[in-house]
Amino acid sequence: MTNKPRSPREIIEEHFKRSSYAELFEAVYQNGVVPWDKGEPASALVEWAEAQQLDGTGKRALVVGCGLGDDAEYLAARGFDVTAFDVSPTAIAQCKQRWPQSRVTYVTADLFAAPEAWRGAFDFVLESRTIQALAWEYAPRACAAIAQLVKRGGQVLVLCLGREPHEDRRGIPWALCRSDLQAFVDSGLEEVQFDDLHEESRRNFRVHYRKP
Ligand SMILES: C[S@@+](CC[C@H](N)C(=O)[O-])C[C@H]1O[C@@H](n2cnc3c(N)ncnc32)[C@H](O)[C@@H]1O
């Protein structure tokens, strides 16, 4: 009898009960069914980058929790020198397999223990759906960890599921409300633009920050 792959939700729920988030994400990638993988860059990123005429020439970008690498490759195609990291070694191995000729530097790393050399080193930092994948109590620490990676004058783009404060947190993923993102501002970033988007019947926030 062949074993049917388990659903990602089953794996996530089980790991939340008994292990760390790093083991949890590794288990999802090893299981081979990656529910957030769309096989293309996030439309909210592409739309924003086109509107901004984002030009990465001569600039460094960092992609947080890069998953299978589509956003990182997109930023490299816009001219950035891109570093992309994920806590899952299997995700990073798959990025390298998927994009053997890539100019992106793919690294296994934990946002909460990022290399010291990354501090204040990047012109552009993309955070797409990592914070919401951690239990909500991690959000302030995650925002602070991301904010310290961008250099003065640099930009941060955050994409996440959005909710109102009175709405259920509806864990996994943990939709964020605006006040959950306040930690970016408390960590020294200025909010440039806040977009409340409705995509695929879900509410998404896209927030553009800059470090003065
Ligand atoms: C919901 S997925 C989003 C992946 C990708 N950013 C996207 O939008 O398709 C969250 C990603 O964050 C990674 N991740 C979770 N915790 C992390 C951490 N502490 N440091 C780095 N990556 C992390 C997971 O392995 C997973 O790839």
The ligand as a Tripos MOL2 file, in Angstrom:
@<TRIPOS>MOLECULE
LIG
   27    29     1     0     0
SMALL
NO_CHARGES

@<TRIPOS>ATOM
      1 C1          4.5680   30.9680    3.9370 C.3       1 LIG1
      2 S1          6.1930   30.6570    3.3970 S.3       1 LIG1
      3 C2          6.4630   31.9870    2.2580 C.3       1 LIG1
      4 C3          7.5800   31.7020    1.2890 C.3       1 LIG1
      5 C4          7.8480   32.8220    0.2810 C.3       1 LIG1
      6 N1          8.3240   34.0360    0.9260 N.3       1 LIG1
      7 C5          6.6110   33.1110   -0.5140 C.2       1 LIG1
      8 O1          6.0190   34.1980   -0.3470 O.co2     1 LIG1
      9 O2          6.2230   32.2260   -1.3170 O.co2     1 LIG1
     10 C6          7.1890   31.1390    4.7960 C.3       1 LIG1
     11 C7          8.6570   30.8340    4.5560 C.3       1 LIG1
     12 O3          9.4110   31.3600    5.6390 O.3       1 LIG1
     13 C8         10.4170   30.4230    5.9850 C.3       1 LIG1
     14 N2         10.7760   30.7040    7.3750 N.ar      1 LIG1
     15 C9         10.0220   30.5000    8.4710 C.ar      1 LIG1
     16 N3         10.6620   30.9040    9.5700 N.ar      1 LIG1
     17 C10        11.8450   31.4030    9.1600 C.ar      1 LIG1
     18 C11        12.9530   31.9700    9.8430 C.ar      1 LIG1
     19 N4         12.9530   32.1010   11.1640 N.pl3     1 LIG1
     20 N5         14.0170   32.3660    9.1220 N.ar      1 LIG1
     21 C12        14.0140   32.2160    7.7730 C.ar      1 LIG1
     22 N6         13.0040   31.6770    7.0780 N.ar      1 LIG1
     23 C13        11.9230   31.2740    7.7630 C.ar      1 LIG1
     24 C14         9.7660   29.0770    5.7530 C.3       1 LIG1
     25 O4         10.6710   28.0160    5.6230 O.3       1 LIG1
     26 C15         8.9840   29.3480    4.4720 C.3       1 LIG1
     27 O5          9.7540   29.1200    3.3370 O.3       1 LIG1
@<TRIPOS>BOND
     1     1     2 1
     2     2     3 1
     3     2    10 1
     4     3     4 1
     5     4     5 1
     6     5     6 1
     7     5     7 1
     8     7     8 2
     9     7     9 1
    10    10    11 1
    11    11    12 1
    12    11    26 1
    13    12    13 1
    14    13    14 1
    15    13    24 1
    16    14    15 ar
    17    14    23 ar
    18    15    16 ar
    19    16    17 ar
    20    17    18 ar
    21    17    23 ar
    22    18    19 1
    23    18    20 ar
    24    20    21 ar
    25    21    22 ar
    26    22    23 ar
    27    24    25 1
    28    24    26 1
    29    26    27 1
@<TRIPOS>SUBSTRUCTURE
     1 LIG1         1 GROUP 0 **** ****
